[in-house]
Amino acid sequence: MNNSSSNCFANRLASLDVLRGLDLFLLVFFQPVFMKLARALDWPLLEPFVYQLRHEPWEGFRCWDMIMPLFMFMAGAAMPFSLSKYKNNTPALWKKVMRRFAILFILGMIGQGNLLGLDPNDIHLYVNTLQAIGAGYVITAFFLTYFNRKGQILATALLLIIYWVPMTFCGDWTPEGNFAYKVDQLIMGRFCGNPHYTWIWSSLTFGVTVMLGAFAGQIMKEGQANRMKACITLLVAGIALTIAGLTWSLQMPIIKHIWTCSMTLFAGGISFMLMALAYYIVDCHRWQKGLNWLKIYGMNSIVAYMIGEYISFKSIVDSVCYGLRQYLGDAGYNAWITFGNCLIVFLILRWMYNQRIFIKI
C-alpha cells in the first residue's frame, strides 16, 4: 500500500489509469445503475443499450463482453513498467509475481469461490476474473523475463496453437461438449462454478490476453520519445488483431465463456484500439480535463472491483431513503438504492484517492 506522498502520481502513464478507470466505472457504477433504471422506465428505445450491457449467452460478442478482457489487458499493459525495476533481480521479481498471484487467487475465491462460507460443498476453486488475471500474469511475467521480443511473440502464438488443437479435434463448440469444459470437470469436478465458463485450459488464452496487454505496454514504454508513432503502432496492431480474430471465427467461434482464440484476438484488437485512443488523448495531447476522475477507479482497481462487486451498502441507503419507495414505486426505488450503493463505493474510492491511499498487490 502506498499513501506516503504526492509522488505516487509521478512517472505513471496516465492513459493506463484513465482507461482502466473507465473499465471499472462501467463495471461497478454505470451498468448496475443503468440496468435498474432501464427496468424502472421500461422504455423500448433503451432496449438496444440493455442488450449490449448484458453478456452474450454463448456464441457471439456484445459490448459488455469487453469488460473482463480489457481489465486483463490493462493488467498486462502495466507490466513492462512495473517489472522494469526488477530487471537485474530475478529472485525479487518472482517473489513479487508469486505474491501477487497468490493474493489474486485468494481474493477470487473470497469473491466468487465462497471461501469464507467454510462449506466444502460450496467452495469453487477457480471461477473469477482476478484468478484469470493471476494466471495470465504469471505466464506473461515468464515470457517477459526469459524471452526477447521475437521469443515473446512466438511463445504467445504457441499458446494459441496449444489451446486450439484439442479444442478443434477433441470436442465441439457446445457448452458441455468443448474440450475446456471436459478439462475443468476432470480436474475440479464439483468445485467448478458456472459450468458454461471454463478456466483451467482457458488459462492458456488468458495468458495471451495479458501478454497482448504487455505488448501494448512495451510499445508505449519504448515510444516515449515519439508518442504519436507509438499511438499509430497501437492502432495498426489493434486493427490487425481484430481482423485476425474475425477471420479465425470462421473456424473457431467467438465464445467469451471459454475464451476461444478468435475471441482472444478479437477482444485484444479492440483493447489495442481503445488503448490507442486513450494514449492519443491523454498522453499524446495531454488532454485530461474531464477524465481525471476516472483515476479514482483506475488507481485503486482491485479495491474498486472487490467492494463494487462483492460488498453491498444497500441497507445503509435503504435505512435513510425508505420513505421514497411510495413515490418511486418498487422498480424506481430499486434503481435509487442501486445508485446510492454505487455512489458510496465511489465516495470511498474518492476518499482513498484524495488521501493518496492506493492498494497495490
N, C-alpha and C positions, 0 to 999 in steps of 0.2 A: 504494500500500500504506500502511496506517495501523497503526503499533504504538507510538505515542508516549505515550499516557496512557489513563487510565480514562475520559476524556471521550468515548471512541468510543461509549459507550452513551447519551450524552446526546441528547435530542431525537429519539430513534428511536421509531417506532411498534412496540411490542413484538409486537403480534399479527401484523404482517407477517413478522417474523423467526421467530416460532413456526410459523406456517402454512407458510412456505417451508421451514423446517427439517423439518417433518413430511413434506412432499413429497419432500425429498431423502433423508430417513431411509428412507422406503418404497422409494425407488429403489435406493439403494446399500447398504442393510443388510437390511431386513426381507424384501423379496421374494426376493432371491437365496438367503438362508438358509432361508426357509420352503419354497421350491420344492425345494431339495435335501433338506430334512428330510422333506417330504411324500413324495418319491420313495423315501427310505430306509424310512419307516414303512409306506408303501403301505396306508394306512387309507382305506376307502371314504368315511368321514364327512368327510375332508379334501377330497374331490373338488370340492364346490361352491366352496370357497375357492381351490383351484388354478385352477378355471375363471375366477374373477373376477380372478385375478392374472396372466392372460395377455391379450394383445391380441386383440380381435375380428379374425378373418381379413379381413373386408371390411365388409359392411353390418351395422350394429348398434353396440352400445356396452357395454363392461364397465367395472368399477371401474378396472382398470389403464389404460384409455384416458384417464383423467383426469390422469395424472401430467404429461404434456407440456403440455396446455392450462393446468393450474394453475400450472406453472412459468412459462409465458409470461405468464399473467395477473398473477402476482406481480411480474414484471419491470415490467409496466405500472403496477401499483399503487404502486410506489416512485417513479415518475417525477415526479408532482406535487411530491413532497418534494425529490427530488434535483436537479431542474431549476429550482426556485424561486429559487435563489441567482443564476441567470443571467438573471433577468427583464429586466434593463436592459443586458445584454451579449450580444446575439445572436451575434456572431462567436465569443465564447468558448464559448457553448452548442453551436454547430455543430462547433467543434473537438472538444469532448468527445463529442458524438454520433457523429461520423465515426470518431473514435479507437476508441470502444467497438465500433462496427460492424465495423471492420477487425480488431480483436482477436478478437471473437466469430467472425468468418468464418474467420480463420486457425486458431483453436482447433478449430472444427468440422471443418476439413479435416484437421487433425492427428489428431483423434479418430476420424472415420469416413471421411474422404476419402483416407486413406493417403498424405498429403503427404510424410511422412518416408521412405516407401519409395522415393522418387525414380524410380518407374517410371511413365512417362507413360500406359502402357496400364492402369494400376490406380489412377489418380487420379480421385476423384469430386469434382465441384466444389461441389455444393450439396445436401447429404444429411443435415444434422444439426440437432438441436434448437437448439443455440447459434446457428446461422446463421439459423434461423427467428426466434429472438428478436431477432437483429440486424436483420433485415428489418422486423419489426414495430416495433422500437424507433425506426428512422428515420422510418417512417410516422407513428407516434404523436408523436414529437418535432415533426414538421412541423405536425400538427394542433394540438398544444398551443401552439405558438409563434405561429401565424398566424391561428388561428380563435378566436372566442369560443365559449362553451358551446354555443349553438344551432348554430353553424357546425360544431363538432366532431361533434355528433350527426348532422347532415345529411351530413357528409363520410363518417362511418362507415357510415351507411346506403347511401351511394352506392357504397362499396367492395363491399358485399354485392350490390348490383344489378349492378355491372360484372362481378363474378365469376359471378353467377347466369345472365346472359343467354346467353353462349356455352356454358356447361356444360349448359344446358337444351336449346338449339336446335342445337348443333353437335357432338353426341356423345351417349353414353348413360352409364349408371352402372356399366359393367363396368370391370375393371382396365385393359384395353387399349383400350377404346372411349371413355373420357371425354376431354373437351377438355383438361383439365390435363395428362394423360399425353402427349397429342399435342404440347403446347407444350414440355414437358420434352424429348421426343425430338427435336423440331425444333431446339431451341436447344443442348441439352447433348449429345445423341446418346449416344455410347459413354461419356461422362463421367458419365452418370446412375448412381445407385446402384441400390437396390432398385426395379425398375420399377413396383411396386404402390404406391409412395409418390410423391407429386408435390410440387414445391417452387416453381417459378417463378410459375405462375398462382396457386398456393395462397398466395403471399406476400400477396395481397390480403386473404385471410381471416386469415392470421397477423397482419396489421396490425389487423384488427378485434378479435382476441383480446387483443392487447396494449392496444389502445385501451379495451376494456371494463375491463381492469385499471386503466387510468388514470382512467376514470370513477369506479371504486370508490375509488381514491386521493384524488380530488378530494372525494368525499363525506366521507371520513374527515378529510382536511385541513381542510375548511371546517366540519366538525361537532365540532371540539374543545370548543366551549362547551356543546354538548348532544349528548353521545356516544350517549345512548340513542336520540335521534331519528335520528342517522346510522346506527345499527345497524338500526333498523326500515326505513330507506330502502334499505339494502343488501339486506335480506331480501326486501322487496317487489320490488325490481329483479330479484333472483335468481329469484323465483317467476315473474315476468312473462317473463323471458328463457327460462326452461325451458319454459314453456307455448308460447312463440313457436317455439322450436326443434322441439318435438314436433309442433306444427301444420304447420310448414314441411316436416317429414319426410314428410308425406303426399304431397308433390310431389317433393321432393329428399331422398333417403335420408340418414340419419345415417351418414357414412363418414369416419372419422378419417383414413384413409390419404390422402385427397385434400382434407381439411379443408373439407367442404361447409358451406354457410351454416347448414343445420339443425344440424349438429354444432357449429359455432362458437357459435351461440346457446344450444344445449342445455348444452354444457360451460361456456360463460360464465355461464349461470344457476346451475349447480351451484357454480362458483367464487365467485360473489357470495354464495351462501348459506353456503359454508364460511368465507368472509371475515367474514360477519356473525356467525357462531358464534364464530370466533376473536376478533373485535373485542369481542363481548359478554363473553366470559370473561376475556380478558387485559387489555383497555384500559378497558372499562366497569366491571367488577367488580374489577379489579386482582388477579385470581387467577392467579398464575404458579407456584404450588407444584406441583412435579412436571412442569412444562412448560419450565422454563428450559434444560434440557439440549438441547432441540431447537434452541436458538440456536447450538449448536456447529456444526450443519449449516447453519442458516439465515443466519448472518452470514458464512459462507465458502462460499456456494452454488456458485460457479464451481469452486473448488478441490475441493469435495466431488464435484461432477459429474465433473470430469476424472479425479481419481485413483480415484474409486469405479467409474467405468465403463471406464477405459482403462489403469489400472496394476494389475498383479497382484502380490500379495505371497504367493501360494500356495506358492512354492518355499521361502520362509522358514518358513512354518508346517509344511510337509512335512518340512523338514530337522530340525525339533525334535520333531515328533509322529509320524513314520513308524511307530514301534512300535505305535501304537494301531490300525493297519489290521487286524491279526489279531483284535482284539476287536470292532471296529465293523463289519467287512465293508466291501466296496468302496463301497456306497451310503452307509452311515453315515459312513465315513471322508471321502468327498467332501463330505458335509454339514458335517463338522467342519472340513475345510480351508476351505470357503467361509466358515464362521463366523469362523475365525481371520483370514482375509483382510479381511473386513468390520470385524472388531474393530481390526485395525491401522489401517485407514482412519479409524475413529472416534478412536483414540488420537492420531493425527496431527492431526486437526481439533481435538481437545480441547486438545492442547498449544498449538496456534496460538491457540485461544480464550483460554486462561489467560495466554498471553504478549501478548495484545491484538494479534495479527497478523491483519489482515483484508485479503485481496487484493481490491482494487477496481479495476475497469477502466473 
